[in-house]
Amino acid sequence: MTFSSAQPCVWWNRGSGLRARKVRRVPPRLFVAVLGVLAVFHCARLFSAQANALSEYQVKAAFLFHFAQFVEWPEQAFNNASGPLTYCTVGDDPFQGILDASLRGKTLGTHPLRVQHFQHRQEIQGCQVLFIGTGERKLLPSILADVKENFVLTVGESEDFVQEGGMIGFKLEESKIRFDINLEAAQKAKLRISSRLLALAKNVIGGQRGT
């Protein structure tokens, strides 16, 4: 079954920051966190052809940081309770250092965040979040097969990424960055995605929605 979100899109303008057009009423203890996430988790408008690539990957890096806040990994996904939560890329790194800079010094609960870059799929190990760029499109089935037993949240940007078994797929529509979620793929990997993140996706395919 496929779900579609009716969430409005937020435009991103240089100099004005990200602004949420609409914020749902939430319990007081969640207000600050949800407000901040709503500001990030919508679409972004990209200005000028020269700045498009940089702006796009700045926004995607922010999305990746917040994705982890709404995903629960099983305990066995980490070496220990204070082990790092590792973001990985494979092949050419489209972020060109942006992801490293955006995550530097940050933590998620007891887990410090770190970034690793692998040139070849056979090298991939120790990841909790794996970003697969369009440059690895031909190797996508092999990469997904390699990590399917390892509790890895797979995020990509190639066309039909979630339909091919990836978990979260970015898409650019009318200069707006959106994302789809393959809930079934995440659940098979024993990852729990919050309903709050599901509500922000454009489409959610497969799986059973929880709370």
Residue, then its C-alpha position, 0 to 999 in steps of 0.5 A: m500500500t502507498f501513502s501520500s503526505a499532504q504536508p505543504c512544502v517549505w521554500w528555502n531562500r538564501g539569507s532567510g533560512l528555513r521557515a515552516r509554513k504550518v506547525r501542528r499543535v504538539p505537547p509542550r515537551l515536544f514543541v521545540a524539537v518538532l518545530g526545529v524538525l519541521a523547519v528542516f524536513h520539508c522541501a528546499r528551493l534552489f537558486s542559481a545554477q552555479a549554487n545548485a549543487l552546493s545548496e542541494y547537498q547542504v540541505k540533504a546533509a541536514f536531512l540526514f542528520h535529522f533522519a537519525q533522530f527519528v529512527e531506532w536501531p536495535e542494540q546489536a547495531f552498535n558495538n556498545a551503548s556509547g559507540p559511534l553512529t556512523y554515516c557512510t558514503v560509497g563511491d564518489d562523495p557528492f557532499q564534498g565535505i559538507l556532510d562531515a562538517s555538518l555532523r562534526g561534534k554532534t551526538l545522538g543520545t549516547h552515540p557520537l556521530r562520525v562519517q566514513h567514506f568508502q570507495h568500493r562496496q566491498e569495503i562497507q562496514g560499521c555503518q548505521v546510515l549509508f548514503i548511496g549517490t547516483g554515481e553508484r546507480k548500477l551497483l545499487p542492487s549489490i550494495l543493498a544486498d550487501v548491507k541488508e542483514n546489518f541494520v543499516l538505514t539506506v538513503g539514496e537519490s537515484e530514481d526509483f531508489v525506494q522501489e528497488g529496496g532502498m529505505i529513504g529516497f530523495k527526489l527533486e520536484e519543481s526545485k523542491i527536495r522531497f523524500d519517499i520511504n520504503l517502510e517495509a525495507a526498514q522493518k525487514a532490517k529491524l529499524r523502527i521509523s517514527s510516525r512523525l518522520l513518515a508523516l513528512a514523507k511524500n510517499v510511504i510504501g509497504g510495511q505497517r505503520g506504528t506510532 
